[in-house]
């Protein structure tokens, strides 16, 4: 939520709700060496700017933010971060310029709307502030701080009755928020301690007492989601939508903005992708600024073998998304281009969303290098992966293959044997690859034994390189 006295960026701006996005695309990708230095510099500079700002070195912090923005002109999130900082420093003209820049690219950016409303209120333009608050309400529902601000602005404009109604609404929202928070904390505690049945019983009692409160349906659905019961999730969220008037401007809890996306997730888990797509379409019609939902819809479209439509959604995320949304989008774009056989593009997008310390990132990049026959680069990435996680059979097997390709058969044999030893009963691929190395070394009996053992095994602990 946004706190509008001194501005904070808490939770609500980039939330994805209770329900996970496509797990199959939840990996972070590696960074090509040619842009690694710049990206690492950014990763260092932004935390440094925030730390300096907290310590009172405002001018230095602002200079660092501006350096990052100059280097990454499409980074809307850093512009928003600097706008928040400038508002807190009462440098409203500069903050307004940044908020306008963000909204020119993405009119549905909620943080920029919230920032600009605050600036307009503090610089004596109440009508413009009210317009931005109304735009925010249509994007993400009612917000207590915004309703209180609306009351203040109406009071300044002499609209006493409107101000009174806004204050009354704010009090009601506060009561609902406190009530929901108490229930949520109680339910979460019960669920966390293995008492999900008691949590469900508690919510059933609350739902009988107040059938019109959508929050109880959502909480109950989240419990079933945690227990992998998508059918029950769908049933509860369908009930919620039937019971309530579901319009963004009427939503009184930020999590409830995720209902269509959550139900779409459940449909996708059941393989009902057409219904999942319909729910995601509706979610994005209601909340067009939700970059994370575009990522999820792209995943469904890709599953439906519509890669070009998926890429179109991901390009939207590249334009309007904040850094974590863009990271997920780049990961999926790389995966799609890999499947389309466009390895150069796959590597390009792989590098735009990076985490050099993530084994999945490095492993995937190594795979792409392998497709291009760049085995030394593949070995370097796989070696870095094994520094982080030294006992991953799939990485050992893939490095063994890469070593074989460059003629380092002793090193290949060492990696492939280590993969077999880690999980002897599920080492089909490792044994097949080791058999090839044994053949090259002239150890035909050992090669035959590996092939015979691999033929008897039904499971494997790796995927193809």
Order of alpha helices (4+ residues) and beta strands (2+ residues): beta-beta-alpha-alpha-alpha-alpha-alpha-alpha-alpha-alpha-alpha-alpha-alpha-alpha-alpha-alpha-alpha-alpha-alpha-alpha-alpha-alpha-alpha-alpha-alpha
